[in-house]
Amino acid sequence: MSANNYNGLKDRVVIITGGGQGIGRAYAHHFAEQGAISVIAEYNGDNGEKVAEEVRANGGRALAIQTDVADEASTLEMAKTTLSELGRIDCLINNAAVFSRITMAPFWELPAAEWERAMQVNVNGPFYCSRAVVPAMQAAKWGRIINVSSATVIMGRENYLHYITSKSAMIGMSRSMARELGDWNITVNTFWPGVTKTEIRRPSVPDEVFEKMTEMQSIKRLTGTDDLAKGVMFLCSDDADFITGQSLQVDGGLTFI
């Protein structure tokens, strides 16, 4: 994609949780191409450093911070390190989530420990990360928070109750945060990605599922990571400064609200 397509992203500091692989990795590259500084907050420290090196090799700017979003202290350290190294926090993309290797089963058969882990990462994570970065955004009187949900919420897919429940929470979280943060010119929106293939192997999503979902879309092609990145970058840009508490679906018309 060409550079400078999104107003105001140059020099913005953008924290991307789960940025060490998959869709988060794509976000890190796309924001850097716009002149932003991608902060890769990643549980797997080696993966985070690898993506930061990729970004820098392409001429962009990036910082990797090993972060466990389910641990409040770790998220506070994430914000502290970002401010110490870069001096500001402009955008937070709450992208990290438990999904790729979750158990698919009727809810009465789901392991309780797996339910708890999904809530810790997918719900507590965005809450902790948002709390950690908000003071810097309030001081700057500007900020963007993107809470990532899932098209599965609208579809109500079976055998994903732990994941769908956790991702449903992003709607209410975004709306309440938007109400509370508007006085500081901080916008909060929910982003709904479509079915997207990345380098991550997903045992719970076989190829035939991708094919079936694509056929259900209005635009019948797989969602690309660049499609998603463009949507997230728009919500983080100056062009979206009057949009808050809303939901943006980028799924080729798979779902409608």
Secondary structure in CASP SS format (residue, H / E / C, confidence):
PFRMAT SS
TARGET T0000
AUTHOR 0000-0000-0000
METHOD secondary structure of the structure
MODEL  1
M C 1.00
S C 1.00
A C 1.00
N C 1.00
N C 1.00
Y C 1.00
N C 1.00
G C 1.00
L C 1.00
K C 1.00
D C 1.00
R C 1.00
V E 1.00
V E 1.00
I E 1.00
I E 1.00
T E 1.00
G C 1.00
G C 1.00
G C 1.00
Q C 1.00
G H 1.00
I H 1.00
G H 1.00
R H 1.00
A H 1.00
Y H 1.00
A H 1.00
H H 1.00
H H 1.00
F H 1.00
A H 1.00
E H 1.00
Q C 1.00
G C 1.00
A C 1.00
I E 1.00
S E 1.00
V E 1.00
I E 1.00
A E 1.00
E E 1.00
Y C 1.00
N C 1.00
G H 1.00
D H 1.00
N H 1.00
G H 1.00
E H 1.00
K H 1.00
V H 1.00
A H 1.00
E H 1.00
E H 1.00
V H 1.00
R H 1.00
A H 1.00
N C 1.00
G C 1.00
G C 1.00
R E 1.00
A E 1.00
L E 1.00
A E 1.00
I E 1.00
Q E 1.00
T C 1.00
D C 1.00
V C 1.00
A C 1.00
D C 1.00
E H 1.00
A H 1.00
S H 1.00
T H 1.00
L H 1.00
E H 1.00
M H 1.00
A H 1.00
K H 1.00
T H 1.00
T H 1.00
L H 1.00
S H 1.00
E H 1.00
L H 1.00
G C 1.00
R C 1.00
I C 1.00
D C 1.00
C E 1.00
L E 1.00
I E 1.00
N E 1.00
N C 1.00
A C 1.00
A C 1.00
V C 1.00
F C 1.00
S C 1.00
R C 1.00
I C 1.00
T C 1.00
M C 1.00
A C 1.00
P C 1.00
F H 1.00
W H 1.00
E H 1.00
L C 1.00
P C 1.00
A H 1.00
A H 1.00
E H 1.00
W H 1.00
E H 1.00
R H 1.00
A H 1.00
M H 1.00
Q H 1.00
V H 1.00
N H 1.00
V H 1.00
N H 1.00
G H 1.00
P H 1.00
F H 1.00
Y H 1.00
C H 1.00
S H 1.00
R H 1.00
A H 1.00
V H 1.00
V H 1.00
P H 1.00
A H 1.00
M H 1.00
Q H 1.00
A H 1.00
A H 1.00
K C 1.00
W C 1.00
G E 1.00
R E 1.00
I E 1.00
I E 1.00
N E 1.00
V E 1.00
S C 1.00
S C 1.00
A H 1.00
T H 1.00
V H 1.00
I H 1.00
M H 1.00
G C 1.00
R C 1.00
E C 1.00
N C 1.00
Y C 1.00
L H 1.00
H H 1.00
Y H 1.00
I H 1.00
T H 1.00
S H 1.00
K H 1.00
S H 1.00
A H 1.00
M H 1.00
I H 1.00
G H 1.00
M H 1.00
S H 1.00
R H 1.00
S H 1.00
M H 1.00
A H 1.00
R H 1.00
E H 1.00
L H 1.00
G H 1.00
D H 1.00
W H 1.00
N C 1.00
I E 1.00
T E 1.00
V E 1.00
N E 1.00
T E 1.00
F E 1.00
W E 1.00
P E 1.00
G C 1.00
V C 1.00
T E 1.00
K C 1.00
T C 1.00
E C 1.00
I C 1.00
R C 1.00
R C 1.00
P C 1.00
S C 1.00
V C 1.00
P C 1.00
D H 1.00
E H 1.00
V H 1.00
F H 1.00
E H 1.00
K H 1.00
M H 1.00
T H 1.00
E H 1.00
M H 1.00
Q C 1.00
S C 1.00
I C 1.00
K C 1.00
R C 1.00
L C 1.00
T E 1.00
G C 1.00
T H 1.00
D H 1.00
D H 1.00
L H 1.00
A H 1.00
K H 1.00
G H 1.00
V H 1.00
M H 1.00
F H 1.00
L H 1.00
C H 1.00
S C 1.00
D H 1.00
D H 1.00
A H 1.00
D C 1.00
F C 1.00
I C 1.00
T C 1.00
G C 1.00
Q C 1.00
S E 1.00
L E 1.00
Q E 1.00
V E 1.00
D C 1.00
G C 1.00
G C 1.00
L C 1.00
T C 1.00
F C 1.00
I C 1.00
END
